[in-house]
Amino acid sequence: MNRSRIEPQELEVLDLALDLASRAGAIQRARYETDFDVRTKSASIDLVTEVDRECEALIVEAIQNARPDDGILAEEGGGHDASASGWRWIIDPLDGTTNFAHGFPRFCVSIGVEFQGERAVAVVYDPLLDEMFHAVRGAGAWLGSRQLSVSDTRDLGQALVATGFAYDVHESLDDNLARFAQVLKAARGIRRDGSAALDLCYVAAGRLDAYWEFKLHPWDVAAGCLIVEEAAGRVTNAAGGPVPPSGDEIVASNAHLHAAILDRMKT
């Protein structure tokens, strides 16, 4: 990343986000496959651990100390969403909590930052692989020192695609299964790994060709959307329009496959 082409405020925000993701990731790495408290939230499969809360507290406190006028929207309720500065941090302190709780090595720290309502800075950190994905609007997407670019796959039959299922999957009839079947029959392969932020980063890195999911939240997608866009990918809702601020529905791809994926969202 050419730091000389990035505005000083963006650099300040990026450097803070990188540091906080690294520090929170170190906590997750140290607590992985150890004993910790696990509780449920909205459903029996919607988990939160003491590690989620510890990571969020670290991140929120550091932002409040360094940038007290910034707004903060965090998954576990930390911070204050109002912003006097125009900057808003959207934080998932541990994306992939169910994986973490089961010792499945697929989770991360996700920090997206908006300026005046537009995605501006993004950091996603996988602590087990020590992979730090990051992006600044207009400056590209990066994995460490390597600039990211989406895949060139143009045939859905040669594509590896990912998705996920909402926490109300046991009760809701809108359960994504019909869309899953549509894509499964058309793609080379389909994955369901349980971390929206990492799935988006993998689209940006060309490891996945496309990804979709419904009933998400802002903290699930705030960072990953910018990383995909800065890697020359496309991110929309299921109708091809802008991703809603709620993050409720998202389709991300290498752009070449976007129309084919959107067509299979019509169930």
Summary of the structure (lengths in Angstrom):
residues: 267
radius of gyration: 17.5
end to end distance: 41.1
largest distance: 51.2
contacts: 942
relative contact order: 0.14
helix: 34%
strand: 25%
